[in-house]
Amino acid sequence: MGKDEKREVIIDVQNVSLTYETNTKPITALEDINLQIKKGEFLCVLGPSGCGKSTLLKIIAGYIIPTTGSCLMQGEPIKGPDWHRGVVFQSPTLYPWMSVRKNIEYGPRVRSLPQDEIKRIGQHYLEQVGLIEFGDKATFELSGGMKQRVALARALANEPEVILMDEPFGALDALTRVNMQTLIRNIWKDTKSTIFMITHDIDEALSLGTKVVVMSKTPGKILKEFSLDFTYTAMTNKNGRVKVGEEYIKIKEEIVDIISQ
């Protein structure tokens, strides 16, 4: 049995389908999805636009209940949103009337943690995302990349079991995007967290994911899973980037072929 097989299953998606009722006819967004997310994995989901990637994330987050099948977290059915599953969207949903620090502290404050613990958590995650000198700034004063760092820190501040990310770097410029990829990889390594991330970018998925799942066009089905270790090699490179070799190119071309079907 391999090392990955021994890991605890945190999220178990079992035979999940989701059908939306519309004015004309029902639309099936997801069909018979089976997926396990194991502790410590960095799972990236790829697929064409409209294939149900975000729907799957919303089911795992607890925002949507599947039409058929079940979604479990550590053996218990997911019945609604829960701080054990932190969510980061493409557009950072920050509270503009709060400072950067207050945004990050929001979750622990809602959970009524002790005041000194809230301050410790806020300070720690400001440091984690490199915004220590911006703690008292208003969020509207920040660049897009900085806002996304705050959104990430706010999700991390609850110290969730799983971080769910819906194209979190999609709206960023190329350089900021690469910097954010390095940041999230380092945080994942340091915190030993479990991450489920949707992306349209095949290179992003290959350079971050320990597992990459490729979905079909609507209705979304899982066509193939890849187990990867490129993200570990990136950690050993001084520039924090993946070395693009023969294996990388071969897998990338296979994914392009699958998505283009």
N, C-alpha and C positions, 0 to 999 in steps of 0.2 A: 504493500500500500504506500502510495506516494505521500509526501509531506502535505500536499494540498488536500488530499482526501481525508486526512485526519482532522482537519480544521472543523471547528464547530459551525454548523449552518445557522446563520442569523436570520436570514429572510428566505422563505420557501414559497415560491409561486407555483401553485398546483392547478394545472388544467384551466387556466384563467382565460375567459373570453369576455369581451365587453361589446355590447350593442347599444348604439344611441337610437332613441326614437326621434324621428323627424316628421315634419308635416306631410312628406310624400311617402317615404318608405324607410324602414329601419336600416341603419348603417353599422356594419360590424367593423369596429376599429382594431380589436385584438382577437385572435383565434387560437385557442388551445396553447397558451404560453406555459411552459414549464421551465423554471429557472431557480437555481439555488445561489444565494450570495453567502459566501463563507467569511468567517471572522478574519479581518486583516487583508481581505482582497481589495483590489482597486479594479472595479468592473466598469468597462466602458461599453456603451451601446451605440451602434452605428446603424444607419438605414436611411432609405430615401425619405424626403419630406412627406408628412402625412401618414407615416407607417404605424403610428401609435406609440412611438417612443415616450412622448410626454404623458400619454394616457397611462402607460405602464408605471411611470414614475409616480403619478398621482394616486394610483392604486396602492403602491408600496407606501406612499406617504400617509395614506388613509383619507385622502380627499374624495376618492371615488370608491364605491363598492362594486366589485366585478359582477357582471350578469350571471356568469356561471364560474365554477371553480372557487378556489380560496387562496388567500395570501396570508401567510403566518409569519410572525416574528417570534423567534425562540419558542416555537410550538404553539403560540397563542394567536388566534385570529386577529387581524388588524381591523379595528372597527371605526377608527377615526384618527385624526392627527394626534401626534404624541411627541413630547420633547426628546424622546429616545431616538427619533428620526429627524435630523436637521435638514432643512431644504434651502438650497441656494439657486435662485432663478437667474435667467440671462440678464434681466434688468434688476439691479439691486433695489429691493423694496425696503428702503430705510425711512425712518421717521425724521422728516426735515426739521421739526421743532426741537429735536434732541441733538446734543453734541455727539461726536464720534464715540466717546467713552460711554455715554448714556445708552446709545444704540446697542453697543456690545453688551452692556450690563442688563439689558432689558429682560432677557429670559430668566437669568438667575433671580432678578428682582421679582418677577411675576411668580416664581416658585417660592418666594419668601425665604430665601437663604439669608443667613446672618449678614449684617452690613459689612463686616470686615472681610467675609468670604466673597461677597459681591465685588468689593474693591480689588481684592487679590486676583479674581478671575478676569476682571476688566483690564487690569494692568498686564497680566500674563498674555492675554490674547492680542492686546495692542502691540506688545513686543513680538509675538509670533508672526504678525502680518506686517511688521516694520512700520508702524504708524504711531510710535510712542510720542513723537513731538506734535502730532495732530489730534491728540485726545480731546482737547477742549474746543476744537474747530466745529463749526456747523457743517453738516454733510454736503450742503449745496456749494460749499467752497472747494470741494474736492474734485479731482479729475475722475473720469470714468473708471480707470484702473484702481484708483484709491477707494472709490465707492464700493467696488466689487470686493476689495480687501476687507472693508468694514462688514459687508454682507457675509463674507466667509467667517470673519471673527465672531460675528453675532451667532451664526449657526454653531460654531465650535464652542462658544461660551457655555452652552448647555451640556457640553461633553456627551453628545449623543452616541449611541451605539453605531449608528449608520448615518453618513452624510449623503444626501441625495442632491445631485447637481444637474440642472437642466440647461445645457449649453452655457455655462457660466462665463466663458471667455469669448463667446461668439460676437459680441458687439465691440470688442477691444481691437486696437490697432496691433499690427503684427509683433512689434517689439514688446509691447505691454503684455500681449498674450503669452509670448515665450517666457517672460519673467513670472507671470502668474502660474504657468505650468510648473516651473521650477519651484515656486513657493508652495503650491499644493502638494507636489511630490515630497518635498522636505517635511511639511506638516504631517502628511500621511505616514512617513517613515518615523518621525519623532513621536507622534501620538499613538502609533499602531492602530489607527482608526480604520474603519471599513467604508469604502466610498463606492457609490453607484453614480456614474456620470454619463449623461447623454451628450453626444457631440456629432457634428456633421463632418468634422475634420479627421480623416483617416490617420494622418501623421500624429495628431494629438492623441488619438486612441492608442496607437502603437507605442508612442513614447511614454504614456502614463499607465496604461492598463496592464494588470497581471492576467486579466481575462478580458477578451473582447467578444461581444455578442453582436452578430449581424442579423438584422431583421429584414423581412420582405416588404414589398409594397402592400398597400391595404387589401384585405385585412392583414394586420401585422402578425407574422409568425416568426419564430426563431429559425433561421436557416443554418447557422453554423456558429460554434464557439471556438475561440482560439485561446490557448494558454500561452502567455508570453513572459519574457524576462528582460525585455529591452529597458524597462524603467530602472532595473537594478544596475545595468551597465551604465546608464546615464548618471547614476549617483557616483560612480567611480571616475567619471570624466571631469576634468577641471572646469570645463565650460557648462557642465550640467546637461549636455545634449546627447542624444542617442547617436551612436555611430551607425550610419546607414550602409549596411553590407548586403551580401547576396540574399541571406535569409529574410531580412527586412523587406527588400524589394519584392521578393517572391510572395510573401504574405500580403503585402500591400496590393499587388496586382491581382491576387486571388480575391481579395475583398472588393476591389473595383469591379471585377467580373461578376461577383455575386450581386452587388447592389445594382449593377446595370442590367440585370436580367429582366 
